[in-house]
Amino acid sequence: MSTATVSLARDVLPEPRESDSTVVGMGELLVAVPDDETELPCRVQDPDLWFAESPGELQRAKQLCETCPIMAACLAGALARREPWGVWGGEIFERGTVIAKKRPRGRPRKADRPVIAANDNAAVAGKGAAA
């Protein structure tokens, strides 16, 4: 992570609350698992899935979280720590807030284009050639 990214994140996100003794760190969260044989989705699946750029991959991570025994504690900890991004406790975080779903990259169209049938398209092309 570059220094510019870290400073940008510090500018965008509020400072964590030092006085809050209920903040659950990742270490405490993983220690809270009943036993080492409990297969948490984030431990057995590709870790990059929880921080993917693709909306589809993030949805897959959310689905995997639904079976996790510490899902509620994970979400509470992420909210308390103000996690900047990723899937935590079955929710997608972006810029420190929970979002319903991630949009794909790119800009949406300004307006819907009219649908042109194949026959109309050939006619339009023919008019341009005749002029």
N, C-alpha and C positions, 0 to 999 in steps of 0.2 A: 504494500500500500504506500503510495507516495505521500510526501509531506503535505502537498497541496490538498490531497483527498482528506487527510486527517484534519487539517485546519478548516476545510470546508465543512466537514461533519461537525466540528466543534461550533462553527458559526450557526449552523442550521438547527442543531439539536440543543435542547436545554440541558443544563448541567444536572447530573444525577443528584438526588437528595441524599446527603451524607447522614442526616439525622434519622432517616428511616431504618430502623433496625430489622424490619421484616423483608428487606431486599434479599432475594435468593440469588446467590451467585451460581454459576454453572457447576462448580465443584460440589457445593452443597446439594444441588439438584440431583446430580448423578449419584451422590452418596445416599440419597433418600430412596433409591431403588431398593426394593426388598432383598434381592440377591443378585449376584453377578451373572446368574444364568438367565435372568429376565432379558429377553431380546427386545430392546427398544428399537423402534424403526430407524432412528437416527444413528444407532450404533451398527446395525447390520446392513443398511442400505448405503449407497454412495453418498457421502456427506455433501458433495456439491449439489445434490438434488435440492437441498434446503436453502440454497443460495443461488439458484439458477436464474438466468435471464428470461427463459422461455415461460410464458404463462401456463402452458400445458404441464411442464415439469413441476412448477410450483403447486398446481392443483393436485398432481400425483403425490407430492410430499404432504399436502393437507390430508389427503385420503389415508395415507399411511399413519399419520398422527392419530386418527380416530380410534385406533386399537391400542394406543400407548397408555400404560397404567399411570404415568405421571403427566398426562396432557394438561390437566388443570394447573398443576404446580409449575409446569414449564411456561404456560401462558402468563401466570401471575408473576413469575420471575422476570420474564421478558418485558412485561409492562413496567415493572418496578425499575428494571435496569435501563429502560428506554432503548431497547435494541433498535439499531438504525435500519436493519433490513434482514430479510430471510423469513423462513417459516418457523414459528415458535408456537407450541401448544395448539397446533392446528389452524393457526391464523397467519396471514401474510402481513409482514411489516415492511413499510416503505417510508423512509425518512422519519422513523420513530413512531409512526402511527399505524394502526391496523387498517387494512384496506380489504374490500370484499374480493376483488380479483385484480390481477395485474393486467394491464393493457399491453398488447404487443407493441414492439418498437415502431416508430414512424408516426406520421401525422395523419389524422383522419381527413377524408375529403371534405372540402368546404361545403359542397352540395352534391346531392345524388345526381348522377348522370342518367339521362333517359336511355332505356334499353333499345338498341337498334337491332332489328332482325337481320339475318344473313342476306335476304333479298334486298332489304332497304340499304344495307351497307354497300352492295354491288352497285345499286342505282346511284348512290352518293358518289362513289368512286368514278362512275361513268360520266357524271355531270362535270366533275372536275377536269376530266381529260378532254371534254368537248369544248370547254371554255377557253 
